[in-house]
Amino acid sequence: MTETTASASPAAVRGRDRLPGRALFGLFVAGFIGILTECLPAGLLPEISRTLNTSVAATGQIVTIYAAATAVAAIPLSRLTAKWSRKSVLQVALGIVTVTNALTALSTAYTLTMIIRFVAGLGTALVWTQLAGYAARLSPANVQGRAIAIALAGTPISLAIGVPVGTWLRTFDGWETAFWVSAALALVNMLWFVVFLPDLPGQADHERFTLRQVVAMPGLRTILFALTTYMVAHNILYTYVTDFLRSAGMAAQAGWVLFAFGVASVLSVVVVGAHIDRHLRKLIVASTLLFAVSVLVLAVLVGVPVLVYVAAAAWGLAVGSSPSLFIGGAINAGGEAADVAQSIVISFFSASIALGGLVGGLLIDGLGTGSLTWSSLVLLIAAAIAVLGGRKHAFPKGA
């Protein structure tokens, strides 16, 4: 990755030649908690719906409203808190997540739960807009990409491990237990930051950029287009993967297919973390092409179970660290406005989650489950064209 002004961190100035491990671990856990808080209800919907006295479909909207809040709030909240010290922003954000997870466990009213989840999404929006930039500013320039990959690794690992474990926790004393544990984890994370996270200043007035200025920066629009098509393709398929597997006669194996996807996602963290600083462009090209090939296999050879497993693992390997790759590209393209560029990417990322679920549902209703893979493939071809064509500014050669 290329060096930005924001990377002239205390760590770099002091000549530190290694990663700030304890600080990065805290940032990793913060990202882990963000995804856990968002997706935890997905494994608990029947039990939550009984408590709230609503249908499973209606209860599922507590996931949707969370993602929508994150998408809508990332940019304005990032601008609002631009002058705050970075540590203060993270502490406030984690405080919101702690309180809202506890309140979710206590609530028995649907409307109140929806409001609580919306506020929780606001807190997570603040968390995600800080992780990559914070990690980069704390780390020496030659390993900033690795630092970002570590900070954002909580996303795939939470999906692969955190959500299943959270779902298992309901066996102790109901679904509320999972949210109490998540709240406790966020509180511990706050205490960890008090001790181990160095503070960094916010932006002075003369350092601030308008959204129009940032979006006009060379390469950023290409990154946003590639990110959106890539992530919508992923969420079209991932949201309805169990329905896809059912149509393929593999409903009983859905858990194992998802396990293969999850293990490969975690592996991708190791692979990308080791090479992102020197080979960002090669990794994003490989990720996009590998994802496209995986979807093509699922579309054409879904009747061969062993190939479904291989394709799912390849899909996980491609997607697992994609946030690190796209955000790393945005930080490079954003230069001195890296923090604003990052908040824009987070908004597009979160919106793509909601849009993928919406489009996937419309495709199933209108064209059938088989349309999921072909639609995703079309989007990935568009993403690949953008990535391959963005060799000058978005994903430059040598980055």
C-alpha positions in Angstrom: 0.0 0.0 0.0 1.1 3.5 -0.5 1.8 5.9 2.3 -0.7 8.7 3.1 -0.3 11.8 5.2 -2.5 10.2 7.8 0.1 7.5 8.2 2.6 9.8 9.7 1.7 8.3 13.0 3.4 8.4 16.4 4.5 4.9 15.7 6.2 5.8 12.4 7.8 8.9 13.9 9.3 6.9 16.7 10.8 4.6 14.1 8.8 1.6 15.3 9.5 -1.4 13.0 6.7 -3.7 14.2 2.9 -3.7 14.5 1.2 -2.5 17.7 -0.2 -5.9 18.6 -2.3 -5.1 21.6 -3.9 -2.0 20.0 -4.6 -4.0 16.8 -6.1 -6.8 18.9 -8.5 -4.4 20.5 -9.5 -3.0 17.0 -10.0 -6.6 15.8 -12.3 -7.4 18.7 -14.3 -4.2 18.0 -14.9 -5.3 14.5 -15.8 -8.8 15.7 -18.4 -7.3 18.0 -19.8 -5.1 15.3 -20.6 -8.0 13.0 -21.7 -10.2 15.9 -24.2 -7.5 17.0 -25.5 -7.2 13.5 -25.9 -10.8 12.6 -26.6 -12.4 16.0 -30.4 -12.3 15.6 -30.2 -14.3 12.3 -29.6 -17.5 14.3 -32.2 -16.6 17.0 -35.2 -15.4 15.0 -37.7 -18.1 16.1 -37.0 -17.5 19.8 -36.9 -13.7 19.5 -40.2 -13.7 17.5 -41.9 -15.6 20.3 -40.7 -13.1 22.9 -41.7 -10.1 20.8 -45.0 -11.8 19.7 -44.3 -11.2 16.0 -43.7 -13.4 12.9 -40.2 -14.6 12.0 -40.3 -12.4 8.9 -41.2 -9.3 10.9 -38.5 -10.1 13.5 -35.9 -10.5 10.7 -36.3 -6.7 10.1 -34.3 -6.1 13.3 -31.3 -7.2 11.2 -32.4 -5.0 8.2 -32.9 -1.9 10.3 -29.4 -2.3 11.9 -27.7 -2.5 8.5 -29.8 0.4 7.2 -28.8 2.6 10.2 -25.1 1.8 9.6 -25.4 2.6 5.9 -27.2 5.9 6.4 -25.2 7.1 9.4 -21.6 6.2 8.5 -20.9 9.4 6.6 -22.7 12.0 8.7 -21.5 10.6 12.0 -17.9 10.5 10.7 -18.2 14.1 9.7 -19.9 15.0 13.0 -17.1 13.5 15.1 -14.2 14.5 12.8 -12.7 16.8 15.4 -13.0 14.4 18.3 -10.0 12.3 19.4 -10.1 8.9 17.7 -10.1 7.0 21.0 -13.1 9.0 22.2 -15.1 8.2 19.1 -14.4 4.4 19.6 -15.2 4.5 23.3 -18.6 6.3 22.6 -19.4 3.9 19.8 -18.6 0.8 22.0 -20.6 2.3 24.8 -23.6 2.6 22.5 -23.2 -1.1 21.4 -22.8 -2.2 25.0 -26.0 -0.5 26.2 -28.1 -1.4 23.1 -27.2 -5.1 23.3 -28.2 -5.1 27.0 -31.5 -3.3 26.2 -32.2 -5.8 23.4 -31.9 -8.6 25.9 -34.4 -6.8 28.2 -36.9 -5.7 25.6 -40.1 -7.6 25.0 -41.8 -5.1 22.7 -41.3 -5.2 18.9 -41.3 -1.4 18.3 -38.9 -0.7 21.1 -36.6 -3.4 19.9 -36.6 -1.9 16.4 -35.6 1.5 17.9 -32.9 -0.1 20.0 -31.5 -1.9 17.0 -31.4 1.3 14.9 -29.4 3.0 17.6 -27.1 0.0 17.8 -26.5 0.4 14.1 -25.4 4.0 14.7 -22.9 2.9 17.2 -21.5 0.2 14.8 -21.3 2.8 12.0 -18.9 4.8 14.2 -16.8 1.6 15.0 -16.4 0.6 11.4 -15.4 4.1 10.1 -12.5 4.1 12.6 -10.9 0.6 12.4 -8.9 0.8 9.2 -7.7 4.4 9.5 -6.8 3.9 13.2 -4.8 0.8 12.4 -3.0 2.5 9.6 -2.1 5.6 11.6 -0.8 3.5 14.5 1.5 1.4 12.3 4.7 2.0 10.3 4.1 2.8 6.6 5.6 -0.5 5.3 3.1 -2.6 7.2 -0.1 -0.5 7.2 -1.9 -2.9 4.9 -1.2 -5.8 7.3 -2.4 -3.7 10.2 -5.7 -2.9 8.3 -6.2 -6.6 7.5 -5.8 -7.5 11.2 -8.1 -4.8 12.4 -10.8 -5.9 9.8 -10.3 -9.6 10.3 -13.0 -9.6 13.0 -15.6 -9.5 10.2 -15.0 -12.9 8.6 -14.0 -14.5 11.9 -17.2 -13.3 13.6 -19.3 -14.7 10.7 -17.4 -18.0 10.9 -17.2 -18.4 14.6 -18.9 -15.7 16.6 -22.4 -16.0 15.2 -22.6 -19.8 15.6 -21.2 -19.6 19.2 -23.7 -16.8 20.0 -26.5 -19.0 18.7 -25.3 -21.9 20.8 -25.4 -19.6 23.9 -29.2 -19.6 23.8 -29.2 -23.1 25.1 -28.2 -21.8 28.6 -31.0 -19.4 29.4 -32.7 -18.3 26.2 -31.7 -16.1 23.4 -31.1 -13.2 25.7 -27.9 -14.8 27.0 -26.2 -14.2 23.7 -26.9 -10.5 23.8 -25.8 -10.2 27.4 -22.5 -11.9 26.5 -22.1 -9.6 23.5 -22.7 -6.6 25.8 -20.1 -7.9 28.3 -17.6 -8.4 25.5 -18.1 -4.8 24.3 -17.6 -3.5 27.8 -14.4 -5.5 28.2 -13.3 -4.1 24.8 -13.8 -0.6 26.1 -11.6 -1.3 29.2 -9.0 -2.8 26.9 -8.9 0.4 24.9 -8.4 2.4 28.1 -5.2 0.6 28.8 -3.8 -0.4 25.4 -5.1 1.9 22.7 -3.0 5.1 22.1 -5.1 8.1 21.4 -4.9 10.0 18.1 -6.2 13.5 17.3 -9.1 14.3 15.1 -9.0 16.5 12.1 -8.4 20.3 12.3 -10.7 22.5 10.3 -8.0 23.1 7.6 -7.7 19.3 7.1 -11.3 18.6 6.4 -12.6 17.8 3.0 -16.1 17.9 1.5 -17.8 14.8 0.3 -17.8 16.2 -3.2 -14.0 16.8 -3.1 -13.4 13.2 -1.9 -15.7 11.5 -4.4 -14.0 13.5 -7.2 -10.6 12.1 -6.2 -9.2 9.9 -9.0 -10.0 6.2 -8.6 -12.5 6.4 -5.7 -15.6 6.2 -7.9 -14.2 3.1 -9.6 -13.5 1.6 -6.2 -17.1 2.3 -5.0 -18.5 0.8 -8.2 -16.4 -2.4 -7.9 -17.2 -2.7 -4.2 -20.9 -2.3 -4.7 -21.2 -4.8 -7.6 -18.9 -7.3 -5.7 -20.7 -7.0 -2.4 -24.3 -7.1 -3.8 -23.3 -10.2 -5.8 -22.0 -11.8 -2.5 -25.1 -10.9 -0.5 -27.6 -12.0 -3.2 -26.1 -15.5 -2.9 -25.1 -15.6 0.7 -28.4 -14.3 2.1 -30.3 -17.1 0.3 -27.6 -19.8 0.3 -29.7 -22.3 2.3 -32.6 -21.9 -0.2 -30.1 -22.3 -3.1 -28.7 -25.5 -1.5 -32.2 -26.8 -0.9 -33.0 -26.4 -4.5 -29.9 -28.3 -5.3 -30.9 -31.2 -3.1 -28.2 -30.4 -0.5 -30.4 -28.9 2.3 -29.1 -31.4 4.8 -25.5 -30.4 4.1 -26.0 -26.6 4.3 -24.2 -26.4 7.7 -21.1 -28.2 6.3 -21.1 -26.1 3.2 -21.2 -22.9 5.3 -18.5 -24.4 7.5 -16.2 -24.8 4.4 -17.0 -21.2 3.5 -16.2 -20.0 7.0 -12.9 -21.9 7.3 -11.7 -20.5 4.0 -12.8 -17.0 5.0 -10.6 -17.2 8.1 -7.7 -18.6 5.9 -8.1 -15.6 3.6 -7.2 -13.3 6.5 -3.8 -15.0 6.8 -3.2 -14.9 3.1 -4.2 -11.3 2.5 -2.5 -10.1 5.7 0.8 -11.5 4.6 0.8 -9.9 1.1 -1.5 -6.8 1.1 1.3 -4.3 1.6 3.1 -5.3 -1.6 0.4 -6.8 -3.8 -2.9 -5.0 -3.2 -3.8 -4.9 -6.9 -3.0 -8.5 -7.5 -5.0 -9.6 -4.5 -8.1 -7.6 -5.4 -7.9 -8.9 -9.0 -7.5 -12.5 -7.8 -10.3 -12.1 -5.3 -12.8 -10.9 -7.9 -11.9 -13.5 -10.5 -11.8 -16.3 -8.0 -15.3 -15.3 -6.7 -16.6 -15.2 -10.3 -15.3 -18.6 -11.1 -16.8 -20.0 -7.9 -20.2 -18.6 -8.8 -19.9 -20.0 -12.3 -19.2 -23.5 -10.8 -22.2 -23.2 -8.5 -24.4 -22.2 -11.5 -23.3 -24.9 -13.9 -22.1 -27.8 -11.7 -24.5 -27.5 -8.7 -25.5 -31.1 -9.2 -22.0 -32.3 -8.2 -21.8 -32.0 -4.4 -18.0 -32.2 -4.1 -17.7 -29.3 -6.5 -20.2 -27.3 -4.4 -18.0 -27.7 -1.4 -14.9 -26.7 -3.4 -16.7 -23.7 -4.9 -18.0 -22.6 -1.4 -14.5 -22.8 0.0 -13.1 -20.8 -2.9 -15.9 -18.3 -2.5 -15.0 -17.9 1.2 -11.3 -17.5 0.3 -12.1 -14.8 -2.1 -14.6 -12.8 0.0 -13.2 -13.3 3.5 -10.8 -10.3 3.5 -12.4 -8.3 0.7 -13.2 -5.4 3.2 -9.5 -5.0 3.8 -8.8 -4.9 0.1 -11.5 -2.3 -0.8 -10.9 -0.1 2.2 -7.1 -0.3 1.6 -7.7 0.9 -1.9 -9.9 3.7 -0.7 -7.4 4.8 1.9 -4.7 5.0 -0.8 -7.0 6.9 -3.2 -8.3 9.2 -0.5 -4.8 10.4 0.5 -5.1 13.1 3.1 -8.9 12.6 3.1 -8.6 8.9 3.9 -10.9 9.1 6.9 -13.7 10.5 4.8 -13.1 8.0 2.0 -13.3 5.2 4.5 -16.6 6.4 5.8 -18.0 6.5 2.2 -16.8 2.9 1.6 -18.5 1.8 4.9 -21.8 3.3 3.8 -21.6 1.6 0.4 -20.6 -1.6 2.0 -23.5 -1.6 4.5 -26.0 -0.5 1.8 -24.8 -3.4 -0.4 -25.7 -5.9 2.4 -29.3 -4.6 2.5 -29.5 -4.3 -1.3 -28.2 -7.8 -1.9 -30.9 -9.3 0.4 -33.6 -7.2 -1.3 -32.5 -8.1 -4.9 -32.1 -11.7 -4.0 -35.6 -12.0 -2.7 -37.0 -10.3 -5.8 -35.0 -12.7 -8.0 -36.3 -15.8 -6.2 -39.9 -14.5 -6.4 -39.7 -13.5 -10.0 -37.2 -15.9 -11.7 -36.6 -18.7 -9.2 -33.7 -19.7 -7.1 -31.5 -20.6 -10.1 -31.3 -16.9 -11.0 -29.3 -16.1 -7.9 -26.0 -17.4 -9.3 -26.4 -16.0 -12.8 -27.3 -12.6 -11.5 -24.3 -12.6 -9.2 -22.1 -13.6 -12.0 -23.2 -10.7 -14.2 -22.4 -8.3 -11.3 -19.0 -9.9 -10.7 -18.1 -9.5 -14.4 -18.9 -5.8 -14.0 -16.7 -5.7 -10.9 -13.8 -7.5 -12.6 -13.9 -5.0 -15.5 -13.8 -2.1 -13.1 -10.9 -3.7 -11.1 -8.9 -4.6 -14.1 -9.5 -1.2 -15.7 -8.6 0.7 -12.5 -4.9 0.2 -12.9 -4.0 3.9 -12.9 -5.8 5.3 -9.8 -8.2 2.9 -8.1 -6.0 -0.2 -8.0 -2.7 0.9 -9.4 0.1 -1.4 -10.5 2.7 -1.7 -7.8 0.2 -1.0 -5.0 
